[in-house]
Amino acid sequence: MQTDLVNFKGMPLFQRARFNESHVMLGEIKDFACFFYLKTGTMSSYDSRGVHQIKEREAITKNCGTYVQKFELSAGEEGCEAIAVYLYPELLKEIYKDEIPSFIVSNEIPKPKKFIANKLIEQYMNNLSIYFESPESIDEELSILKLKELIMIMLKSENHNDVRKLLSELFNPVHQAFERTIKSNLYNPLNIEELAHICNMSLSSFKRKFKEVYKQTPAKYIKHSRLEKAANLLLCNSDNINTIAYECGFQDVTTFNANFLAHFGESPSKYRLNQIGKH
């Protein structure tokens, strides 16, 4: 992975990352937010609110919390390139003179929001290239202007209401509950270590907290929940077994079939036939 940085007062403000192959990134956005633009490739981002997916020339806003990001190369592409612009409360307050602007006040909890290809956003990201190549050419005053430019672009987009909520949270941080994080990611293809990271906990602390809340180990509870959902989907639609397995968080159909057989006493296909035959 190749990374280029433009700093502001010792903190990353603009960051560009390039990958030559599929890549998994575990990170944390603590007490700030991020505007994340994918120039090439695809990305699935998992955090306390669930999964959020973007592809080439799309962007997403992300706020406080730990996350797991999985990058994949697009067909025909030799690499994946992503650009992040970080939104710090202290910098926003400097831009807005320590007053919360009326247009960003909100009592709602914001969710990450995807931005579909937008010419203004694309041009903005292309213009950042010169600063990645020559970071010494941008000073604090210009950094503030560039950040304010992005905020104005976002506020003029079709997602302006979500942007207001996101910016508002930077002035009034909201901490996500453990249970919400688990519920949002229960059927996502994440392992227990990745779930622990999203909850910002060590693996041992995560297992202890999980047992306290759900009265079962994470592995047992998650597997049971995913199998129960799969059984329901087998009866509610005609999707093939592979599709249902993936939708329920299983990453391969062999593992799914084995777990389903052990839990229900018959294969998914036989279960579907037998249950439908009873009605």
C-alpha positions as CSV (number, residue, x, y, z in Angstrom):
1,M,0.0,0.0,0.0
2,Q,1.3,3.5,-0.9
3,T,0.1,6.4,1.2
4,D,0.4,10.2,0.6
5,L,-0.5,12.7,3.3
6,V,-1.1,16.4,3.6
7,N,-1.1,17.5,7.2
8,F,-2.7,20.3,9.1
9,K,-1.2,21.3,12.5
10,G,0.4,17.8,12.7
11,M,-2.8,15.9,11.9
12,P,-3.7,14.2,8.5
13,L,-6.1,16.5,6.6
14,F,-6.0,14.9,3.1
15,Q,-4.8,11.3,2.5
16,R,-4.5,9.2,-0.6
17,A,-4.0,5.4,-0.5
18,R,-3.2,3.1,-3.4
19,F,-3.5,-0.7,-3.4
20,N,-2.2,-3.1,-6.0
21,E,-4.3,-6.0,-4.6
22,S,-7.3,-6.7,-2.4
23,H,-6.8,-5.2,1.0
24,V,-8.4,-5.2,4.5
25,M,-8.0,-2.1,6.7
26,L,-8.9,-1.8,10.4
27,G,-9.1,1.7,11.7
28,E,-10.7,4.2,14.0
29,I,-12.3,7.6,13.4
30,K,-12.3,9.1,16.9
31,D,-13.9,12.5,17.6
32,F,-13.9,13.6,14.0
33,A,-15.4,12.6,10.7
34,C,-14.2,11.7,7.2
35,F,-15.3,12.3,3.6
36,F,-14.0,9.2,1.8
37,Y,-13.8,9.1,-2.1
38,L,-13.0,6.0,-4.1
39,K,-11.3,6.9,-7.4
40,T,-11.0,3.3,-8.5
41,G,-12.0,-0.1,-7.1
42,T,-14.8,-1.1,-4.7
43,M,-15.1,-0.9,-1.0
44,S,-17.2,-2.4,1.8
45,S,-17.0,-0.5,5.0
46,Y,-18.3,-2.0,8.3
47,D,-18.9,0.0,11.4
48,S,-21.4,0.3,14.3
49,R,-24.2,1.1,11.9
50,G,-23.7,-1.8,9.6
51,V,-22.2,-2.2,6.1
52,H,-21.9,0.6,3.5
53,Q,-20.6,-0.1,0.0
54,I,-19.3,2.2,-2.6
55,K,-17.7,1.7,-6.0
56,E,-15.6,3.7,-8.4
57,R,-16.2,7.5,-8.4
58,E,-18.5,7.3,-5.4
59,A,-17.9,8.7,-1.9
60,I,-19.2,8.2,1.6
61,T,-19.2,10.3,4.8
62,K,-18.1,8.5,7.9
63,N,-18.3,9.7,11.5
64,C,-16.9,8.6,14.9
65,G,-16.1,5.0,15.6
66,T,-14.0,2.0,14.7
67,Y,-14.4,0.3,11.3
68,V,-13.3,-2.4,9.0
69,Q,-12.8,-1.6,5.3
70,K,-12.4,-4.2,2.6
71,F,-11.1,-3.1,-0.8
72,E,-11.4,-5.0,-4.0
73,L,-10.0,-4.2,-7.4
74,S,-12.5,-3.6,-10.2
75,A,-12.4,-5.7,-13.4
76,G,-9.7,-4.5,-15.7
77,E,-8.1,-2.2,-13.1
78,E,-4.5,-2.6,-12.0
79,G,-5.0,-1.0,-8.6
80,C,-7.4,0.7,-6.2
81,E,-7.1,4.4,-5.2
82,A,-8.9,6.1,-2.4
83,I,-8.8,9.7,-1.0
84,A,-9.9,10.8,2.5
85,V,-10.6,14.3,3.7
86,Y,-10.7,14.5,7.5
87,L,-13.2,16.8,9.3
88,Y,-12.0,17.8,12.7
89,P,-14.3,19.7,15.2
90,E,-11.6,22.2,16.1
91,L,-11.0,23.0,12.4
92,L,-14.8,23.4,11.7
93,K,-15.1,25.7,14.7
94,E,-12.2,27.7,13.4
95,I,-14.0,28.0,10.0
96,Y,-17.3,29.0,11.7
97,K,-15.8,31.2,14.5
98,D,-16.7,28.8,17.3
99,E,-20.4,29.1,16.6
100,I,-22.6,26.2,15.5
101,P,-24.0,27.3,12.2
102,S,-27.8,27.2,12.2
103,F,-27.8,25.1,9.0
104,I,-26.1,22.2,10.6
105,V,-28.0,22.0,13.9
106,S,-29.7,18.6,14.3
107,N,-30.8,16.3,17.1
108,E,-30.8,13.2,14.9
109,I,-28.2,10.6,14.8
110,P,-26.5,10.7,11.4
111,K,-25.7,7.6,9.3
112,P,-22.9,7.2,6.8
113,K,-24.2,8.4,3.4
114,K,-23.1,7.5,-0.1
115,F,-22.5,10.2,-2.7
116,I,-23.0,9.1,-6.3
117,A,-20.6,10.4,-8.9
118,N,-20.7,14.2,-8.9
119,K,-18.7,16.5,-11.2
120,L,-18.0,19.0,-8.4
121,I,-16.7,16.3,-6.1
122,E,-14.7,14.6,-8.9
123,Q,-13.1,17.9,-9.8
124,Y,-12.3,18.7,-6.2
125,M,-10.6,15.3,-5.7
126,N,-8.6,15.7,-8.9
127,N,-7.4,19.2,-7.8
128,L,-6.1,17.6,-4.6
129,S,-3.5,15.7,-6.6
130,I,-1.1,18.6,-6.8
131,Y,-1.0,18.8,-3.0
132,F,-0.3,15.1,-2.6
133,E,2.6,15.5,-5.1
134,S,3.8,18.7,-3.4
135,P,2.4,18.9,0.2
136,E,4.7,21.9,0.9
137,S,2.6,24.0,-1.5
138,I,-0.4,24.1,0.9
139,D,-0.4,26.2,4.1
140,E,-2.9,26.4,6.9
141,E,-4.9,29.2,5.3
142,L,-5.3,27.3,2.1
143,S,-6.1,24.1,4.0
144,I,-9.0,25.8,5.7
145,L,-10.3,27.2,2.3
146,K,-10.1,23.7,0.7
147,L,-11.9,22.1,3.6
148,K,-14.6,24.8,3.5
149,E,-14.9,24.3,-0.3
150,L,-15.7,20.6,0.2
151,I,-18.3,21.4,2.9
152,M,-20.0,23.8,0.6
153,I,-20.0,21.2,-2.2
154,M,-21.5,18.6,0.1
155,L,-24.2,21.0,1.4
156,K,-25.2,21.7,-2.2
157,S,-25.5,17.9,-3.0
158,E,-28.7,15.9,-2.9
159,N,-27.4,14.6,0.5
160,H,-27.4,18.0,2.1
161,N,-29.6,16.9,5.0
162,D,-27.4,14.0,5.9
163,V,-24.3,16.3,5.7
164,R,-26.0,18.7,8.2
165,K,-26.6,15.8,10.6
166,L,-23.0,14.7,10.3
167,L,-21.5,18.1,10.9
168,S,-23.8,18.6,13.8
169,E,-22.6,15.4,15.5
170,L,-19.0,16.8,15.3
171,F,-20.1,19.5,17.7
172,N,-22.2,17.1,19.8
173,P,-20.6,13.6,19.6
174,V,-22.9,10.6,19.9
175,H,-21.6,7.2,21.2
176,Q,-23.2,4.1,19.7
177,A,-24.4,1.3,22.0
178,F,-22.9,-2.1,22.0
179,E,-26.2,-3.8,21.1
180,R,-26.8,-1.5,18.1
181,T,-23.4,-2.3,16.7
182,I,-24.0,-6.1,17.0
183,K,-27.5,-5.8,15.5
184,S,-26.3,-3.7,12.6
185,N,-23.5,-6.2,11.7
186,L,-25.1,-9.6,12.7
187,Y,-25.4,-10.7,9.1
188,N,-22.4,-9.1,7.6
189,P,-19.4,-11.3,6.6
190,L,-17.2,-10.3,9.6
191,N,-15.3,-12.5,11.9
192,I,-15.3,-12.1,15.7
193,E,-12.0,-10.2,15.7
194,E,-13.4,-7.7,13.2
195,L,-16.6,-7.2,15.2
196,A,-14.5,-6.6,18.4
197,H,-12.5,-4.0,16.5
198,I,-15.7,-2.2,15.3
199,C,-16.9,-2.2,19.0
200,N,-13.5,-0.6,19.9
201,M,-12.8,-3.5,22.3
202,S,-10.1,-6.1,22.8
203,L,-11.1,-9.6,21.8
204,S,-11.3,-10.8,25.4
205,S,-13.3,-7.7,26.5
206,F,-15.7,-8.2,23.5
207,K,-16.3,-11.8,24.4
208,R,-17.0,-11.0,28.0
209,K,-19.3,-8.1,27.1
210,F,-21.1,-10.2,24.5
211,K,-21.7,-13.1,27.0
212,E,-23.0,-10.5,29.6
213,V,-25.5,-9.0,27.1
214,Y,-26.6,-12.0,25.0
215,K,-26.0,-14.8,27.6
216,Q,-24.1,-16.8,24.9
217,T,-20.7,-16.8,23.3
218,P,-20.4,-14.6,20.2
219,A,-19.7,-17.6,18.0
220,K,-22.8,-19.5,19.2
221,Y,-25.1,-16.6,19.1
222,I,-24.0,-15.3,15.7
223,K,-24.1,-18.7,14.0
224,H,-27.5,-19.5,15.5
225,S,-28.9,-16.1,14.3
226,R,-27.5,-16.5,10.8
227,L,-28.9,-20.0,10.5
228,E,-32.3,-18.9,11.7
229,K,-32.4,-16.1,9.2
230,A,-31.3,-18.5,6.4
231,A,-34.1,-20.9,7.3
232,N,-36.6,-18.1,7.0
233,L,-35.2,-16.9,3.7
234,L,-35.3,-20.5,2.3
235,L,-39.1,-20.4,2.8
236,C,-39.8,-16.8,1.9
237,N,-38.1,-16.5,-1.5
238,S,-36.6,-18.6,-4.3
239,D,-33.0,-17.4,-4.2
240,N,-30.4,-20.0,-4.6
241,I,-28.5,-21.5,-1.7
242,N,-25.3,-19.5,-2.4
243,T,-27.1,-16.2,-2.4
244,I,-28.9,-16.9,0.9
245,A,-25.7,-18.1,2.5
246,Y,-23.9,-14.9,1.7
247,E,-26.8,-12.7,2.7
248,C,-26.8,-14.3,6.1
249,G,-23.0,-13.7,6.6
250,F,-21.5,-17.0,5.5
251,Q,-18.6,-16.6,3.2
252,D,-18.8,-20.0,1.5
253,V,-21.6,-22.4,0.8
254,T,-19.7,-25.5,2.1
255,T,-19.5,-24.0,5.6
256,F,-23.1,-22.9,5.4
257,N,-24.4,-26.3,4.3
258,A,-22.4,-28.1,7.1
259,N,-23.6,-25.7,9.8
260,F,-27.2,-25.9,8.5
261,L,-27.2,-29.7,8.5
262,A,-25.8,-29.8,12.0
263,H,-28.4,-27.3,13.3
264,F,-31.6,-28.5,11.5
265,G,-30.7,-32.1,10.8
266,E,-31.1,-31.7,7.0
267,S,-29.5,-29.8,4.1
268,P,-30.8,-26.4,3.1
269,S,-32.3,-27.7,-0.1
270,K,-34.0,-30.6,1.6
271,Y,-35.3,-28.3,4.4
272,R,-36.8,-26.0,1.8
273,L,-38.6,-28.9,0.0
274,N,-39.9,-30.5,3.2
275,Q,-41.1,-27.3,4.9
276,I,-42.8,-26.0,1.7
277,G,-44.4,-29.5,1.3
278,K,-46.0,-29.1,4.8
279,H,-47.9,-26.0,3.8
